[in-house]
Structure formats: structure tokens, C-alpha cells
């Protein structure tokens, strides 16, 4: 894939060999799978290396800064200035990280899949299948992430996605063109089918909601179908998961972000002390909380990005449990007159508290990738798409009742646009700082008459207040490093 991918490949076998070993072999930048993987236990080590590449903090940080989720904090020293001003280009750090992380995971998964062909399965058949199945699932998920952020139109099979990589032995100096969404969807579906036939849950070390099992596969299928507008399929898949993953009550929801309750967690990326993400070396560093603060989620912890006023104002004065989970109310300074206060950056401090930290490590929490709340709102989308407006409203009401802790008035929609608008409004609060808002506006903004919604006071310090959902910046540019090295790749429009 060129320079980015070559650097990733050089250090890819994290759990098996050192990078020094990799650069001493005959073919620069690559270690033959036959040397790195010689047993089923080696495959398992490689699988953990593949999981190590999975990190959604770049998606979360970009979404929070680019949309209406966050605004510069009191201790901001220029962080996210370009993204907040809608200045998005191929040299952006978030763009590079999203691209590199996912292709790193794809590359590692490919090496595991290739190596498995030369390993004796009879050594441990169940573990062999279980590990191999997860490698296919990782490859499917990461390809879908690439499509999600770099394709112009999820529902158009002819639109370009990214580089479809299924072989680790491809010439890393070759010019590789982008493949279409249709080709991506076909490969993702094939990989998920293979994964579903192999994953068996027999290995305790690689089983549970922090590993990709059968429910992860169902959740990814449901999300992909919803993004494509294939709502009959999405609805059935989402409904099947809701039978096993109930919507959390207020206490459970609050504790979920302290990693103390997992009632509605379908799949989460684990973060722990001593792992490779135990630090803030890059934006987020794998720690979601460090996307918003330097030290900890307190007034003295260096809040450089805060919850936006437009989002806070929606929840203020309600019993919605999502407000105290989103904002450290005890440490925040809330200025009721911020709209006329020219010093509001110092006087109105709304500290993000969704990721306070765990196990005595501030700012480090698991990253929730799939939750049952998403499945419920996918069902609402499916109902709205079928013009079943009352049903859509009832699904939203079910979630609101849980988050408010009491029966809430059911919304009434007179047309599909109102229904999709209501769904987007609910998703805005439910998935705050979880990396959904940019994607949601891109795929549903036009249907729901919604766009980026920033507060007027905050807009006074920015070059733009909103963007329509069809703006070209709702597709990321191919990273500059890839464009420079890969003459066969096509840049997205207007970049």
C-alpha cells in the first residue's frame, strides 16, 4: 500500500517478534509469516497484535471537534483549531490516524489468515478456528471503517471506498487503486460469513465483549445494513440483539462509562494499565479522556476541549442521566449569562466527564463500539424509512424513558423528515463523544433536515457555524502520505 503501510508492516508482529528482527530479513519491511507463526499459540499472539491496532479515539476526537459536540476549552492552546474551523485537508492528523490504524489492523489480520494455511490445525482445532475467525472479523470491521470515513455515499455501490487488501504478499511498492463500495461490501460480507462459521468462544482469553464474537458480527451487519439503507435487514438484526442486550437503566448507564456495568455493551475495545495505549503520546493516545483534557477531568486537569454550549443547553434542566455523565458538573463553572459575556471562555467551563478514567488511571476507559442503544435507534430508523412514524416514535420513547428514569411524553411525527430529525436529535445525545455524530449527519442529515448545530456565542470565535450534510467535508480526504506514495490512488472530490 506504500509508505504508510510499509512502516506498519515493519512492526506488525507485536506479540511474536521484534522490529529489529523484521528489518534484518531479505525483503525490507516484511517478516515472512512462515517465520513469525509456527503454532496455533503463535496465531493467538498475532491476534492480540491485530486487536492492538484497533483504536477509535481518532474517530471520536475528529467527530467531537468537527461537529457540534465540543468547543475549545479554557486551557486550549490551539488544539483542534483547524478542524473546528472546518479546515480539513489531506495532511490532517486525524485523517492519517484513521487510515493508518485500520490498515494496520487489516495488514495484521491478513498475515494471520495467510499463516494459518501452513499451521497444523490438529494441534488445537477449536482455538485455531476461534483465532482465525476473529482475524476475518477484524479485517471486515476495519474495511468497513475505511469505507465509512472515506466513501462519498454509503448507498452507492459504485462510489469509491479505499484500498481493498486481502493479501499480505502484495508488492508494497505497487500503485494500488481504490475499490468501489460494492467490492468492499462483498468482501466484508464474505469475511463476516467466514468468521461466523469459525468463532466458537472456546478460548477464555479471547472471548467476551472485548473480543469479536457472534454478537459483534450481528451488530456490524446491522450497522452496515442501516448505513446502506437496507432497513429490513438492519431491523431484524438489531431486534435479535435487543433480545439479549437490554437498554440500561439510569444507574447502569452512568456506571457503564466507569467500566463498572456492561448491561448494554455488545463490543468494547479494552484499555488497561500497562497496555500499549497506557499514555498520551498522540491525540487521545488510545485514552478517550485525553481528547478533552491534559491531566484529568477536573477544573485543574487542563480542560482544552469542553462540551459545546448547544449540546449542554439541550440537556440542562432535565433529569436526563446523559447530562451528568457527559459533564463533570461538580468541577464545571456554568455561566448563565455566557451569551453576553466576552470572557466566557474562562467563565463558562463545561468539563467533559464521559471518560474520567478507571483503575487509578485518569482519562483511560474502554471504548464502546457497539451498544444496544444503537440497535434500538436502528430499529427507529427502519420504522421511519417504512413510514411507520408511531413505531419510530415508540422506539425513541423507550430509550428516553430509560435515560430520564421516568415515563416521557412520546414524540409525534407528521412525516418522515420529522421522524429522522427526531432520531438524529436522540442519537446526538445518546452517542455524545462516541464518534457517531459526523457519520450520522452525513447519512441522515438531509433526510432529517439537520446539520451541525453550534451555539451562536461559540460561532463568534469560529469561521463557520454549520455545514450542510452534503458538504464535501463529510467525506475525509485520502491522507497526503498515501497520495504522495501511491500514484494509483484517486483523491476524494474537492480536496
Secondary structure as UniProt FT lines:
FT   HELIX           3..10
FT   TURN            14..16
FT   HELIX           19..23
FT   TURN            28..29
FT   HELIX           33..36
FT   HELIX           40..53
FT   HELIX           57..66
FT   STRAND          70..72
FT   TURN            74..75
FT   TURN            79..80
FT   HELIX           81..84
FT   TURN            85..86
FT   TURN            90..91
FT   HELIX           93..116
FT   TURN            117..118
FT   HELIX           121..123
FT   HELIX           125..150
FT   TURN            154..155
FT   TURN            157..158
FT   TURN            168..169
FT   TURN            172..173
FT   HELIX           181..198
FT   HELIX           204..206
FT   TURN            209..210
FT   HELIX           214..228
FT   HELIX           231..242
FT   TURN            243..244
FT   HELIX           250..256
FT   TURN            257..259
FT   TURN            263..264
FT   STRAND          265..269
FT   TURN            273..274
FT   TURN            276..277
FT   TURN            285..286
FT   HELIX           288..291
FT   TURN            299..300
FT   STRAND          305..307
FT   HELIX           309..315
FT   TURN            316..317
FT   HELIX           321..326
FT   TURN            329..331
FT   TURN            336..337
FT   HELIX           338..340
FT   TURN            342..343
FT   HELIX           344..347
FT   STRAND          351..352
FT   TURN            354..355
FT   STRAND          357..358
FT   TURN            359..360
FT   STRAND          361..362
FT   STRAND          367..371
FT   HELIX           372..385
FT   TURN            386..387
FT   HELIX           389..404
FT   HELIX           416..430
FT   TURN            431..435
FT   HELIX           437..448
FT   HELIX           456..459
FT   TURN            460..461
FT   TURN            469..470
FT   HELIX           472..474
FT   HELIX           480..485
FT   TURN            487..488
FT   TURN            493..494
//
